[in-house]
């Protein structure tokens, strides 16, 4: 799976933080890094946070740091 891939399996979702193997159904791509060792905090979300996935235009995706 490519870095940033948004995947779903049953009632769970995941955003792949790096290129890696996977098997879930892809439903999108996230432009925001889910892990960065150089930043504090390292992740933009915490355990228990509610996350809502929304569609964005290509221009906004790229402006947020997404890569095609």
MITOR-594501 format. One record per residue (C-alpha): x, y, z; residue in one letter; residue number from 1. Coordinates in pm, whole numbers. Each point is the difference from the previous one (the first is absolute). Layout:
BEGIN
<atom <X,Y,Z>,a,NUM>
...
//
This chain:
BEGIN
<atom <0,0,0>,x,1>
<atom <127,349,-73>,x,2>
<atom <72,244,282>,x,3>
<atom <-320,187,85>,x,4>
<atom <-235,-269,-130>,x,5>
<atom <-330,7,190>,x,6>
<atom <-131,-353,43>,x,7>
<atom <-303,-162,156>,x,8>
<atom <-67,-348,136>,x,9>
<atom <-332,-74,170>,x,10>
<atom <-48,286,249>,x,11>
<atom <363,112,13>,x,12>
<atom <197,244,-210>,x,13>
<atom <370,68,-33>,x,14>
<atom <226,252,-166>,x,15>
<atom <323,-169,-102>,x,16>
<atom <286,213,143>,x,17>
<atom <256,-140,-247>,x,18>
<atom <12,-219,-310>,x,19>
<atom <-71,-350,127>,x,20>
<atom <-181,-324,-79>,x,21>
<atom <-369,-7,72>,x,22>
<atom <-323,-171,-84>,x,23>
<atom <-278,236,100>,x,24>
<atom <-233,169,-250>,x,25>
<atom <129,341,-107>,x,26>
<atom <-250,284,15>,x,27>
<atom <224,302,-46>,x,28>
<atom <330,171,62>,x,29>
<atom <95,230,290>,x,30>
<atom <227,299,-69>,x,31>
<atom <104,41,366>,x,32>
<atom <296,-196,143>,x,33>
<atom <-127,-238,267>,x,34>
<atom <347,-36,156>,x,35>
<atom <307,221,-5>,x,36>
<atom <286,-67,241>,x,37>
<atom <135,352,-53>,x,38>
<atom <-322,171,118>,x,39>
<atom <-141,36,349>,x,40>
<atom <-248,-151,45>,x,41>
<atom <97,-284,-235>,x,42>
<atom <-361,-66,-104>,x,43>
<atom <-284,244,-76>,x,44>
<atom <-260,-213,183>,x,45>
<atom <-15,-168,340>,x,46>
<atom <-163,-315,131>,x,47>
<atom <-370,69,47>,x,48>
<atom <-16,287,-251>,x,49>
<atom <-288,-6,-244>,x,50>
<atom <108,30,-362>,x,51>
<atom <-230,88,-287>,x,52>
<atom <106,-63,-358>,x,53>
<atom <-120,258,-251>,x,54>
<atom <51,34,-373>,x,55>
<atom <218,289,-116>,x,56>
<atom <75,145,-341>,x,57>
<atom <333,-83,-163>,x,58>
<atom <129,354,63>,x,59>
<atom <-72,-23,375>,x,60>
<atom <153,-349,18>,x,61>
<atom <322,135,-152>,x,62>
<atom <-6,313,219>,x,63>
<atom <-20,-223,310>,x,64>
<atom <317,-180,-109>,x,65>
<atom <-150,-290,-194>,x,66>
<atom <193,-150,-288>,x,67>
<atom <-140,-172,-307>,x,68>
//
